[in-house]
Amino acid sequence: MTRKLLIQALLLVVSCLCAKAQQSDLFAHRRINLYDIAAMPGATGTDHRDSIARNRIWRADQPRLYEYLPGQEERQRAAVIVIPGGGYIKQAYETAGVSLAKWLNTFGVTAFVLLHRLPNQPDITDPATVPIMDAQRAVKWVRAHAADYGIDPNKIGVMGCSAGAHMAACTSVAPRDFSKCGDALDTVSPRPDFAVLISPVACIASVGLTWRNINPAVQKIMTGYPIDSLIDSHTPPMLLLHAANDRTAAPIGSVEIFKALLKAGVAGSSLHLFPNGGHSISLRSQPGSTAMWPQIAEEWMRETGFVGD
């Protein structure tokens, strides 16, 4: 091999290693499996392999959390479980998971990124309940281990974008505990104490045709859990953040959720509609006033008493 070819080969190897290191940032953090895989509820036992590509997980072999811890001196007594979105066919764990977890760490919130089973997986028994089952189990696990993290068990929130926001909302309003599987966590409450919903969907009628027609399994979970209809006086407070020009998840969905929260008397809830941002509200490169949403979310968590003394 000539010197020139050797240098090119070395550069290629370095480039691949750097790309791999960047992609696997999520997996550099402690992994917490939510079930004993031999007794995992809602599983058919046919296929438990991960499918991961382009910083997205398309199938989860085992529902799990990844922990992101703030500095000890800045640590608050609150925790948030971040549920990445992706239209219920994948989870964009980097842009809608890891980045949000690291942002939460900046003001002392302990964060966990949840990878749950997806409704289109062939190895689950019921696409309308298994993802919620996993999210409820995640809330239970964090609450049961609150003392280990210095967390107040009554300050555990959920957060998500798009489909992740719908899953966070489902976890907040689910009519029963789907996650019971005969172990010590069966007696722990599966309901979060607050929810931050970014571009959520209230019901199937408020999503665009592109998303609605993706998969029958998606339709089943959307029609099975119309968020605005399930809200009652026991629902935790919610912060809703939405762009008025969102063509994928209509902002009227957030309006309907907020109306239901007001009607049920859920104190502390808040709604913010921004003129622009589409269905791409994230931490970076947001237009105009939409760029203020992280500050609004942090201040809301402080105002409602979930963060701070």
N, C-alpha and C positions, 0 to 999 in steps of 0.2 A: 504493500500500500504506500502510495506516495505521501509526502509530508502534507500536501494540500488536502488530499482525501482524508487523511487522518484527522486533521484539524476540523474539517467539515463534519466528520463522524462524531467527534467529541462535542462539537457545538450542538449537534442534533440531540445527542444524549442528554446534555445539560438542559436544553430547551424542553425536552420531554419530562425530565425530572422536575423542573420548575413548574410546568403546567400541572403535573400530577400532584405536587405538593400544594398548589393553590386550590385544586379541585377537592382535595381530601381534607380541607381545613375543618370541616364538620367532624370528621372521624378522628381528629387529633384530640378531641375532648372525650371525657368519660362517657361510655355507653352504658345505658341502664335498660336492660330488657324488661318489658312489662309483664311477661308471663313466663311460666315454665313451658317451653315449647311443646313438651310432651302432653300437656293438658291445656293448650291454648283454646279458649272458647271461640266459637264461630269459625273454626277451621275445618276443612274437609280432609286435611292430611295428604293432599295430592301434590302440592308444590310449594316449597317455602324458600325459594331462591330470590335473592335481591336482583333487581334490574335497574342499573344506574347508568345514565349517560348525560353528558353536557350539564352537569350540576343539577340534575333532576333525578328523582327516584320514581320509577314507573311501577315498581312492585316491591313491597317490603316483606322480606322473609320473616321478620319478627318485629312487631310494633315496639318502638323504643324511644327513649329520651336521650338527648345529649346535653350535659350540663355546661353552663357558662356562668362563672362566678365573678362577681365584682371584687375590687380590692377590699381587704378586710376593714380598713379605716372608713371606707365610703359605704359599707354594706348597710342596707336598710333591712327591715323585717318583712319585706314583701317579695313575692316570687311571681313570675309570669311564665306560662307555658305558651310558646309561640308555635302556631300551627301553619306551616307553609301552604300556600294555595297552588293551584294549577289545574283548575277546571275539573277536579275530581278524576282526572286521568293520570296525573303525575303530581309531584310536590317539588316546587322550585326552592329547594332547601337553602341555597346560597343567598339569593336576593330577597326571598320572603321568609327566611328563617335565621340563618347565621347573622346576617347584617342587623336584623332587629334585636337579636339576643345581645350582640355586642353594644348596640345603642342603649339598651336597657341597663347594661352593666355600668354605663358612664354616669348614671345617677343612682347607683347603688342597689339596683334591683337584680336579684338572682334570677337567671333565665334558663329555661329548658326548651330545646327544640324537639318537637314531636314528629316522628315519622310513623304515621298510622297506615293500616291497610286501606287500599283504595277499592271503591265499589265495583270496579271492572276486573278485579283480580279473580282468576278462576278457582282459587283455593279457599274461598270464603263461602259461608253458608247463606248469608243474607246481606246484600249490598246496602240495604236501608238501615241496618243497625250496627254492623261490624265496625265501621269507622267511628261511630259515636261511642261504641263499646270501648275502643282503644283510647279515645280522648277522655272518657270518664275514668278509665283505669289510670291514666296519666295524672289526673287531678288527685285521685286517691293516693297514688304513690308519693307525690310531692307532699300532700297533707300528712301522710303517715310518717314521713321522714323530715318534717318541718324542723324539729329540734336539732337534727344533725346539721342543718344549714343556718340555724339561727333565724328561722322564718316563723312569723306568726301564722298559725294554721288557719286563721280567719282573714288572711291577706294574700290569698292565692288567686291570681287572675289568669285569663286566657286571652290570646291575641291572635289575629289572623288577617290575611288579605284575601279578598275574592272568595274562592271556595274554602280557604282556611278560615275566613271570617264567618262563613255559614256554619262550618264545623264548630267554631268557638261558640256561636250563638246556639247551635243545637245542644251543645254540652250545658249551656246555661238554662235551657228550657225543657230538656228531655223529660217526658212524663214519668219515666221510671229508670231504675238502675239496670242497664243492660250488661254491665261488666262483672256481675257476680260470678265467681267461679270456684267457690268452696274453699277459700283461704282467708287469712287474717284481714285482708283488705275489704272483705264483704261488708264489714260494719262501718267503714269509713265513708263519709259523704262524698259523692261524686260531683257535686255542684260547685263551680267556682264562685268566688266572692265578688268578682267584677269582670268585665269583658271590654276589650278595645277592638272594635270592628271596623276594618278599612275596606271600603267598597263591598259591603256585604250584600247578600241576596235574601229577601224576605220570603219569596215563594217562587215557583216555577214561572209565574206570569211576569215576573220582573227581570227575567234574564233574556238576553238576545237570542235570536234563532240559532246562531252558530253554536253557542254553548248548549242550548236546549236539545239540539239534535245529535250531540256527540255520541251518547250511549244510553240505552234504556236503563242501565243501572243508575246513571246520574239522574234521570227523570224520577226514578223510584225514590231516591233519597231526598230529592227536592220536593216532590209532592207529599212525601211522608212527614215532612217537618216544615210546615209553613210557619216561620218564626213568629210573625205578628199575631197569629192565631193561638200560639202556645204560651204567650207571655201572661203571667199572673202576678199576684202580690208577692210571691216567693222568688221571683226572678231577680238576679243580682243587677246592680246598676250597670249601664252600658254607655260607652262613648262611641258614637257613630261618626265616621269621617268618610265623606263621599264627594266626588266631583259631579257638578251639574251636567257636564257633557260626557258622562260615562255611557257608552253605547252597548256595553256588554252586560253590566248589571245596573239596571235603571235606578237612579237615585231616589225615585219614588218609593223603592223598597225600604230605604233607610228612614224615609218620612213615615211610612206605615209602622215600622218597628218603633219609632220614637212616639208616635201617637198611642200605640198600644202600651208602651211604658208609662206614659202620662196617665192613661185611663186606669192602669193597674196601680198607680200610686207608687211607682218605683223611684224613690228619691235619689238624687245625685246623677241621674242620667243626663246626657248632653248630645246634641246633634250639631254637626258643622258641615255645611254644604259649600264647596268652593266652586268658583266659576269654571275653572279649568283643571286639567289633570287626567281626564279620560279614565280608563281602567288601569292606569299605570302609576298610581300613587305609591311612591317609595321614598327612601331616605335621600336620594340624590336627584338633582336636575329637575326639580319641580317648578312649575310656572307660577309667578305672582304669589298671591297669598297662600296657595297650596303648600308652599315651602315652609309655612309656619306650623304644619300639622304636628311634627315631633314635639315642638315646644308646647302646643296645646295639650297633647296627650300627657306629657310629663306634668304639666300644671294641673290637669284634671285629676291625675292620680294623687297629687299632693292635696288638692282642694277637697277631695272625697275622703282623705285620711288614710289611704292605702300606702302612701309613701310619706315619710317624715314622722316626726313625733306627734 
